[in-house]
């Protein structure tokens, strides 16, 4: 097949779009045009990574092996860790280890951590001793902590060195540190972080000036166990491009780059969306089917239990529904409106928590605000829904016993208004309550919210109808 290029630099994006629409054709093209593939991977690893993620793992592994090891490592650095792990599992442990050795350490740790346990052991065994030791040391940290996000490739210099000596040493280390040369960290004899020198400040200092004379001692730093949300917050608050990471003794062990912080924020938002509806915290489109099923089934079973309980509650009003069958047509409206309103409150609260706009001291005020919004929206929607119900009930009624339009309007108004009140309270209260007991505020919040709004919506409607039509 032929690919038409209409402007310079379009090759990567053209093949990427082809891979997303027709992956087998893109794979076939690259297999038969190895020079194009090598040029693309060497010039734009990010585009190459997108292409490999779009085609099947076996084909991606073949294409990756056609590249020089250093270029293949650059491409793997740009890939989603689980996608890269799927590709490495198509290779022998020795082949995978050769590519992992060319990756950035922090990215390599993420990819190896995503491998199946037996594959991870095999690849680690095939790595050289130094790389394996460094990777294993970083694997002990949780993926959502500063230790799990950091790179150990940092410029750490002793406090007694002069600026001229520091520049000369950094010149020799440039190839090893590469893009990680953002700040120069100054450490004492025990490796403890005592100062930071921005690279620009170091360059303009007189060669004979000591590092201790130009370093900043008021250091913004995090510990290895600091949660990624706090890491991202510190980087954003102080406008940093990297933040140092220390252990419990204050020893410098690495740094977290701003790019990792951005990825952490995106991952946190994605997790919040997933857990709100009961999906796995770390589940993605690359997660194995069996693992996804195991993570989702408990919450689906919980929904089934809630549904059975709701059916049992509704059955208690069988006589009302038998006499006034038309009520069944209007009953879902209440739960539907309340569920939508509660979901809006839930989204606002969780988003505010995620970006740090809702400290515990302001939680009560936020809940009151959402309840007030719910009451106002509830009044407007209750009046609207009641009017529509009253106007349409005559056309819907088929049973022998009819409902007066005014009575139905009152039933709909009361049940919708109460449901909105409860939805605002529960939608804002669930994440606050979960945070207070030390749980993830987004933990299946939407499932609990749906349970409450359905129960209140359906049973509230039927209770109101039973009382008014008795």
C-alpha positions in Angstrom: 0.0 0.0 0.0 1.0 3.6 -0.4 0.7 6.5 2.1 0.3 9.9 0.7 2.1 12.7 2.5 0.8 16.2 1.8 3.1 18.3 4.0 6.5 17.9 5.7 6.5 16.2 9.1 3.1 14.5 8.4 4.5 11.0 8.1 4.2 10.1 11.8 0.7 11.4 12.3 -0.5 9.8 9.1 0.7 6.4 10.1 -0.6 6.9 13.6 -4.1 7.6 12.3 -3.9 4.6 10.0 -2.9 2.4 12.9 -5.8 3.6 15.0 -8.3 2.9 12.2 -6.8 -0.1 10.4 -4.0 -1.4 12.6 -3.2 -4.5 10.4 -2.6 -2.2 7.4 -0.3 0.1 9.3 1.7 -2.9 10.6 1.9 -4.4 7.1 3.2 -1.0 5.7 5.8 -0.6 8.4 7.0 -4.2 8.0 7.6 -3.6 4.3 9.1 -0.1 4.8 11.7 -0.6 7.5 13.6 2.5 6.6 10.4 4.6 7.2 9.8 2.9 10.5 13.4 3.5 11.7 13.3 7.1 10.6 10.0 7.7 12.4 11.1 6.0 15.6 14.4 7.8 15.7 13.0 11.2 14.9 9.7 11.1 16.9 9.6 8.3 19.6 6.2 9.6 20.9 4.5 9.1 17.5 6.2 5.6 17.3 4.8 4.8 20.7 1.3 5.7 19.7 1.6 3.5 16.7 2.8 0.5 18.7 0.0 0.9 21.2 -2.6 0.8 18.4 -1.5 -2.5 16.8 -1.4 -5.9 18.2 1.3 -6.9 20.7 3.0 -9.5 18.5 3.3 -7.1 15.6 4.5 -4.3 17.9 7.2 -6.6 19.4 8.5 -7.4 15.9 8.7 -3.7 14.9 10.4 -2.9 18.2 13.1 -5.5 17.6 13.9 -4.0 14.2 15.1 -0.8 15.9 18.5 -0.2 17.5 18.3 -0.9 21.3 18.7 2.7 22.3 15.9 3.9 19.9 13.6 1.1 21.1 14.2 2.2 24.7 13.2 5.7 23.8 10.0 4.5 22.2 9.2 2.3 25.3 9.8 5.4 27.5 6.9 7.1 25.7 4.4 4.2 26.0 1.8 3.5 28.6 3.5 1.1 31.0 0.9 -1.6 30.7 1.0 -1.4 26.9 4.8 -1.6 26.9 4.6 -4.6 29.3 2.3 -6.4 27.0 4.9 -6.0 24.2 7.8 -7.1 26.3 5.9 -10.3 27.2 6.1 -11.2 23.6 9.9 -11.2 23.8 12.3 -13.5 25.5 13.5 -12.3 29.0 16.9 -11.6 27.5 15.5 -9.5 24.6 13.2 -7.6 27.0 16.0 -7.0 29.4 18.2 -5.5 26.7 15.4 -3.0 25.8 14.6 -2.2 29.5 18.3 -1.4 30.1 18.0 1.5 27.5 15.0 3.1 29.2 14.8 5.9 31.7 15.0 4.3 35.2 11.7 5.6 36.4 9.9 4.5 33.2 11.6 1.1 33.3 10.3 0.5 36.9 6.7 1.3 35.8 6.9 -1.1 32.9 8.5 -3.9 34.9 5.9 -3.4 37.6 3.2 -3.9 35.0 4.6 -7.3 33.9 3.0 -10.5 35.1 4.9 -11.8 38.3 6.7 -14.7 36.5 7.7 -12.4 33.6 8.9 -9.7 36.0 11.2 -12.2 37.8 12.6 -13.5 34.5 13.3 -10.0 33.1 14.9 -8.9 36.4 17.2 -12.0 36.3 18.3 -11.1 32.8 19.2 -7.5 33.6 22.8 -6.6 34.5 23.4 -6.5 38.3 23.5 -2.7 38.6 20.3 -2.0 36.6 18.4 -4.9 38.3 19.5 -3.6 41.8 18.3 -0.1 41.0 15.0 -1.3 39.6 14.3 -3.6 42.5 15.1 -0.8 44.9 12.4 1.4 43.3 9.9 -1.3 43.0 9.4 -1.4 46.7 7.7 2.0 46.6 4.0 2.3 45.9 3.3 3.5 42.3 1.2 6.4 43.7 4.0 7.7 46.0 6.9 10.0 45.4 9.2 7.0 45.5 7.2 5.3 42.8 7.3 8.4 40.6 10.9 9.5 41.0 14.0 9.1 38.9 17.3 8.4 40.6 19.3 10.1 37.9 19.9 13.3 39.7 22.8 15.8 39.9 24.0 15.4 43.5 27.2 17.2 44.4 29.1 17.5 47.7 28.8 20.7 49.7 32.5 21.5 49.7 32.8 21.7 45.9 33.3 25.0 44.0 31.0 26.1 41.2 33.8 25.7 38.6 34.4 22.1 39.8 30.7 21.5 39.7 30.3 22.6 36.1 33.2 20.5 35.0 31.8 17.4 36.7 28.3 18.1 35.3 29.9 18.4 31.8 31.2 14.8 32.2 27.9 13.6 33.6 25.7 15.3 30.9 25.4 12.2 28.8 24.2 10.1 31.8 21.8 12.7 33.3 20.4 14.1 30.0 17.1 15.8 30.5 17.3 15.3 34.3 19.8 18.1 34.7 17.3 20.6 35.9 18.6 21.4 39.4 21.9 20.7 41.2 21.3 19.2 44.6 23.9 19.7 47.2 24.4 16.9 49.8 26.6 16.5 52.9 29.0 13.7 53.6 26.0 11.4 54.6 24.1 12.1 51.4 21.6 14.3 53.2 20.1 17.1 51.1 21.3 20.5 52.4 20.8 22.8 49.4 19.6 23.3 45.9 21.2 25.3 43.1 19.2 26.1 40.0 21.3 25.2 36.9 21.1 28.8 35.6 22.5 30.2 38.8 25.3 27.8 38.8 26.4 28.7 35.3 26.5 32.5 36.1 28.4 32.1 39.4 32.2 32.8 39.6 34.2 29.5 39.2 35.8 29.9 42.6 32.6 30.4 44.5 31.6 27.5 46.7 28.3 25.7 46.2 27.4 26.5 49.8 27.5 30.2 48.9 25.1 30.1 46.0 22.8 27.2 47.1 19.3 27.8 48.5 18.8 26.2 51.9 15.0 26.7 52.1 14.2 23.5 50.2 10.8 22.3 49.0 11.1 18.6 49.1 9.0 15.4 49.6 9.6 12.1 51.2 9.5 8.7 49.4 6.1 7.9 50.9 4.4 11.2 50.0 1.2 10.7 48.1 1.4 11.7 44.4 -1.4 14.2 44.9 0.7 16.1 47.4 3.7 15.9 45.1 1.8 17.4 42.3 0.4 20.1 44.6 3.9 21.1 45.8 5.2 21.3 42.2 2.3 23.4 41.1 2.3 25.7 44.2 6.0 26.6 43.9 6.2 26.5 40.1 8.9 23.9 40.1 10.2 21.8 37.2 11.3 19.0 39.5 11.1 18.3 43.3 13.7 16.4 45.3 12.8 13.2 47.1 14.4 12.2 50.4 14.1 9.2 52.7 13.2 9.2 56.4 16.8 10.3 57.3 16.8 13.2 54.8 19.1 11.4 52.4 18.5 12.5 48.7 17.3 9.5 46.8 15.8 11.0 43.6 13.6 13.6 42.2 10.1 13.8 40.6 9.9 15.7 37.3 7.0 18.0 36.4 6.1 15.6 33.6 5.6 12.9 36.1 3.4 15.2 38.3 1.2 16.0 35.3 0.8 12.2 34.6 0.0 11.7 38.3 -2.8 14.3 38.2 -4.3 12.7 35.0 -4.0 9.3 36.6 -5.7 10.5 39.8 -8.6 12.0 37.9 -8.9 8.8 35.9 -8.9 6.7 39.0 -11.6 8.9 40.6 -13.8 8.4 37.5 -13.2 4.6 37.6 -13.8 4.1 41.3 -16.9 6.3 41.3 -18.7 3.6 39.2 -16.9 0.6 40.8 -14.2 -0.1 38.3 -10.7 -1.0 39.5 -8.5 1.8 40.8 -5.7 0.9 38.4 -7.8 -0.5 35.6 -7.2 0.7 32.1 -7.9 -0.6 28.6 -4.7 -2.6 28.8 -5.7 -4.5 32.0 -6.2 -8.2 31.4 -9.8 -9.3 31.1 -9.8 -11.7 34.1 -8.4 -9.0 36.4 -11.0 -6.5 35.2 -13.8 -9.0 35.8 -12.6 -9.7 39.3 -12.5 -6.0 40.2 -15.9 -5.2 38.7 -18.1 -8.1 39.7 -18.3 -7.3 43.5 -19.9 -3.9 42.7 -22.2 -5.4 40.1 -23.4 -7.9 42.7 -23.9 -5.1 45.1 -26.1 -3.4 42.5 -28.1 -6.6 42.2 -28.6 -6.8 45.9 -29.8 -3.1 45.9 -32.1 -3.9 43.0 -33.7 -6.9 44.8 -34.1 -4.7 47.9 -35.7 -2.0 45.8 -38.1 -4.5 44.2 -39.1 -5.7 47.7 -39.8 -2.2 48.8 -41.9 -1.5 45.7 -43.9 -4.7 46.2 -45.1 -3.3 49.5 -47.2 -0.8 47.5 -48.7 -3.4 45.2 -52.3 -2.4 46.1 -51.6 1.3 45.2 -50.0 0.3 41.9 -52.8 -2.1 41.1 -55.5 0.5 41.7 -53.6 3.3 40.0 -51.5 1.6 37.3 -50.7 4.9 35.7 -48.4 5.7 38.6 -45.9 3.2 37.2 -45.4 5.5 34.2 -44.4 8.5 36.3 -42.5 6.8 39.1 -39.1 6.6 37.2 -39.1 10.3 36.6 -38.4 11.1 40.2 -35.4 8.8 40.5 -34.0 9.9 37.2 -34.1 13.6 38.0 -32.7 13.1 41.5 -29.9 10.8 40.3 -28.8 13.4 37.8 -28.8 16.2 40.4 -26.9 14.0 42.9 -24.3 13.1 40.3 -23.7 16.8 39.7 -23.1 17.4 43.4 -20.9 14.4 43.6 -18.7 15.5 40.6 -18.3 19.0 42.0 -17.2 17.7 45.5 -14.8 15.0 44.2 -13.2 17.4 41.7 -12.7 20.0 44.4 -11.1 17.4 46.6 -8.8 16.2 43.8 -7.4 19.7 43.1 -7.1 20.6 46.8 -9.9 23.2 46.9 -11.8 21.4 49.7 -9.9 21.1 52.9 -11.8 19.3 55.8 -12.6 22.5 57.5 -14.7 23.7 54.5 -16.6 20.4 54.0 -19.7 21.5 56.0 -20.0 24.7 54.0 -19.7 22.8 50.7 -22.4 20.4 51.7 -24.7 23.2 52.7 -24.1 24.9 49.4 -25.0 21.7 47.5 -28.1 21.2 49.5 -29.1 24.8 48.8 -28.5 24.3 45.1 -30.5 21.0 45.2 -33.4 22.8 46.9 -33.6 25.5 44.3 -33.2 23.1 41.4 -35.6 20.8 43.1 -38.3 23.5 43.4 -38.0 24.4 39.7 -38.0 20.8 38.5 -40.7 19.8 40.9 -43.0 22.5 39.6 -42.2 21.7 36.0 -42.6 17.9 36.4 -45.8 18.4 38.3 -47.3 20.6 35.6 -46.3 18.1 32.9 -47.7 15.2 34.9 -51.0 16.9 35.4 -51.3 17.8 31.8 -50.5 14.4 30.5 -52.1 12.0 33.0 -55.5 11.9 31.2 -53.9 10.6 28.0 -51.9 7.9 29.9 -54.7 6.5 32.1 -56.1 3.2 31.0 -57.4 1.6 34.2 -60.9 1.8 35.7 -59.7 4.0 38.6 -58.4 7.4 37.4 -56.2 9.9 39.3 -57.2 13.6 39.5 -54.6 15.6 37.6 -54.1 17.9 40.6 -53.5 15.0 42.9 -50.9 13.6 40.6 -49.3 17.0 40.3 -49.0 17.2 44.1 -47.6 13.7 44.3 -44.9 14.5 41.7 -44.1 17.9 43.2 -43.6 16.5 46.8 -41.6 13.4 45.7 -39.3 15.3 43.3 -38.6 18.1 45.8 -37.8 15.7 48.6 -35.6 13.6 46.2 -33.6 16.6 45.1 -33.0 17.6 48.8 -31.7 14.1 49.6 -29.7 13.9 46.4 -27.9 17.2 47.2 -27.2 16.0 50.7 -26.0 12.5 49.8 -24.2 13.5 46.6 -22.0 15.9 48.6 -21.9 14.0 51.8 -20.8 10.6 50.6 -17.2 11.7 49.5 -16.9 13.8 52.6 -17.8 10.9 54.8 -15.5 8.5 53.0 -12.6 10.9 53.3 -13.3 11.4 57.1 -13.0 7.6 57.7 -9.8 7.4 55.7 -11.2 6.0 52.5 -10.9 7.2 48.9 -13.6 9.9 48.5 -14.4 8.5 45.0 -14.8 4.9 46.2 -17.9 3.7 44.3 -19.6 7.0 45.3 -21.8 6.9 42.2 -23.1 3.4 43.1 -24.0 4.5 46.7 -25.6 7.6 45.3 -27.7 5.7 42.8 -28.8 3.3 45.6 -30.0 6.2 47.7 -31.7 8.2 45.0 -33.5 5.1 43.6 -34.8 4.1 47.0 -35.8 7.6 47.9 -37.2 8.3 44.4 -39.3 5.2 44.0 -40.5 4.7 47.6 -40.9 8.4 48.3 -43.2 8.6 45.2 -45.2 5.6 46.3 -45.5 6.7 49.9 -46.7 10.1 48.9 -49.2 8.6 46.4 -50.5 6.1 49.0 -51.1 8.9 51.6 -52.7 11.3 49.2 -54.9 8.8 47.4 -56.0 6.8 50.4 
